[in-house]
Amino acid sequence: MSATMIFEHLYIVLLSVLFTVLLGLPLGVLAYMKKPVRSVVLWAVDILQTIPALALLGIIMVFLGAGKPTVIIGLVLYSLLPVVHNTYLGLSNIEPAIKEAADGMGMSRTYRLLHVEIPIAFPVIFTGIRIATVTSIGVAVFATFVGGGGLGSVIYRGIHIQNMQLILFGTLSLMGMAVLFDGVMAYIEKRLYRHRTVKSDEH
């Protein structure tokens, strides 16, 4: 049962991170390209981050009921901040000379965004994805309170029946998962920054 909970926890986290990126990346681009809505987008994701995770899941459960969809939507909303902010910051901090050079080559606004700006900003964007992933691993513990399963169920059951082995198994599994994902993604992040530096030096 415990091994199943690990895979269930991973499934919840990875699916929620996928949807976070699919939603957060366009929102970050929107904040970067459209000044009138920038403050609204950034304010909205900031507000979502201030809501306690369990309270957010409870609010969603009122409308959707208990289960994995509630957990995944909650994790997506709670993890949007780093992806949206890092996408916006990564794009905003690109040197104007690079944008001017792209314009001078006759690139359209969309082509420049997709083929120049996002590739340059991607290391910063990836940092946001790493933070969102590690955050989701921890917050997904609350899934057990809204019928979502995962390692939170192991820990909660251990507390309920006063079984220290279950508590330790759930806690150490969570810690190991967070450290593993953070370490691997930090390594990839470092390689991305190094690659960007080399490309900049070549030009």
Secondary structure, DSSP 8 states (H G I E B T S, - for coil): -HHHHHHHHHHHHHHHHHHHHHHHHHHHHHHHH-HHHHHHHHHHHHHHHHS-HHHHHHHHHHHH-SSHHHHHHHHHHHHHHHHHHHHHHHHHTS-HHHHHHHHHTT--HHHHIIIIIHHHHHHHHHHHHHHHHHHHHHHGGGGGGGT--SHHHHHHHHHHTT-HHHHHHHHHHHHHHHHHHHHHHHHHHHHHHHHHHHHHHH-
